Amino acid sequence: MKKYISLFLSAAIAFAACVPVDPDNGGNNTPEEYAGSRASVQLSSTDPVPAEGGNLTATVHRSPAFTASFPKTADWLSCSQADSVLTLTVKANPSAVTRSAHVSVIDSELQISITSFDVVQLGNEKDVVRKRFNVSPELIEVRAEDTSAQITIESNVEWTATSNNPAFIPDPASGEGNAKVTVSFPANTENKEIIAVISLATADEGAPTQSYEVTIKQAADKSGTPAVKPEPGTVLAEWEFETKNVEALRAGGWEKVSLDDDNAPGNVGNPYVPSNVSGKGRLEYYNGIDKSAYPTTKHKRRIGTRGEPCIYSTWKDDSIVWSAQTASEDPLAAGTKIQLNFALRPNAKGVMRDWKCEVLDGDEWKELEAVQLEFHPSAAGTEADPKQVNAFIVRSYTLTKDTPNACFRFTCTSTFNSAGTELSELVKGDALRFAGKYLEADESQLYLQVPENPKIMVVE
C-alpha cells in the first residue's frame, strides 16, 4: 500500500511540473491539485510582467509548510521565500515573444502540488523593427503622348527597381526607405499599345512582401487613325456601383493614391474607377490644390461597402472626369452625339456645391449646364424631408470635331458648401458620393437609390 501511495505522489509531482501553458487562455492554466487542500495564492499583480522585468510576490494562504517549483528551462525566473510569501524576480525579456512559466506550490511533507500559478512576461516590442516594403500602384495606364509615370514606395529597407523594357527607365534604380520612382519613356508613335513591367524588390527577408511588379500600359497612337461613328444606342462604358464585388472597382487604384506630389496633387499614379459592366471607361478625380498638409482621414478616397466611390473633402478647383473609348479605341467622329448620366450625393454639408460641366470636343473643352449639389442640415432625413439629395446628372453633346474619346469634366467653381455657406478652409472629411442603387431594401431610405447605372453612350 505504501508503495502504491509513493507512486501516486510521484506522478502528481510530475504532472504539476509539466502542465503546458495555454496561450489562448492568457497563460492561466491551473493544474489539478490535491483535493484536500484549501491553499490559495494571492499575487501582487494579475497583469503580465513588463518586458524590462521586475518582481512579483505571491502570498500563499491556508497552507502547511511549502516550497515552490518551476521548470529549469525558465532560467529567466528566480524565487526566494520568506514564511508564506514568495518573491519572484523576472529578468528582462530580450525577445518580442511573450513567455511564461508555471509555478507549483509543493506541500513540504506530502510532496504534492497544493496550488499553482503562472508568471507571464510580455515581449520586448520596443526593440523590434518591423520591416516595411509596399509599392503602389501596381497598374499605371498612360496616354500615347505621355513620357513619364510615377511609382510610390513606402519602405524602411533597401530596394531596387528594374525594367523589362529598356525604353522605360526607372529613376532612382535603387534606394532605401520611402521614395518616388519616376519611370521615363518616349511618347508612343506606333498604332499599338506598349507594355512595360517595372520590378521592385528587396533582399531583406524581414519584409512581409519582398517583390512587386508594376505594369505600365502606354496607349497606342491614334492620331492618324480614321475616326468612327458608333451606332446610336452603343454604350461606350457602364459602371455598376450596386455591387459587393468592390475589388473590380478598386482595380484602378482609386484607394491607393499618393497625395503629396505638387505636380499632380491627388492623382499620382493615375488612379481611377474602371467601368465594371462593359466598355473602356474611367472615373477620375483630380485635387485642385495640394492637400498633403491635411491628414489622409480628411481627404481620402474610398469604395463604399455598396460599391459607391467616395471623395472626402472636396474643394474649389477639384475636378471629376468621366471618359470612355470606343471598342477599337479609335477616335469619335464629328457629328457623333454622346451622353453621360450619373448621380452625385453629398453625405454631409461640407461637400462643395457648385460644379462647372464641360465636354471635350476635338482638343477644346466646351461648357455645358452646370451642376449644383444640395444638403439640408436641418431636415429630418426622411423621404418627405431629406438631408441627402441625389443630383441626377444627364449631359449630352454633339461633337463638332473628331475627338480622341468621350470625355466629360466637372470642376468645382466656388467654396460654397452644399448647405449654401461659404467656407474659408477645407473641412473635415465630408464625403461626396457617386451614388448607386441599394443592395438591400431599406424602407427608410429608398428615395436615395439610383434607378440606372452610370454610363457614357452614343445617342445619335
Buried (B, 14 or more C-beta within 10 A) or exposed (E): EEEEEEEEBEEBBEBBBEBEBEEEEBBEBEBEBBEEBEBBBEBEEEEBBEBEBBEBEBBBEEBEEBEBBBEEEBEBBEBEEEEBEBBBBBBEBEEBEBBBBBBBBBBEEBEBBBBBBBBBBBBBEEEEEEBBBBBBBBBBBBBBEBEEBBBBBEBBBBBBBEBEBEEBBBEEEEBEEEBBBEBEBEEBEEEEBBEBEBBBBBEBEEBEEBBBEBEBEBBBBBEEBEBBBBEEEBBBBBBBBBBEEBEBBBBBBBBBBBBBBEEBBBBBBBBBBBBBBBBBBBBBBBBBBBBBEBEBEBBBBBBBEBBBBBBBBBBBBBBBBBBBBBEEBBBBBBEBBBBBBBBBBBBBBBBBBBBBBBBBBBEEBEEBEEBEBBBBEEEEEEEEEBBBBBBBBEBBBEBEBBBBBBBBBBBBBEBBBBBEEEBEEBBEBBBBBBBBBBBEEEEEBEEBBBEEBBBBBBEE
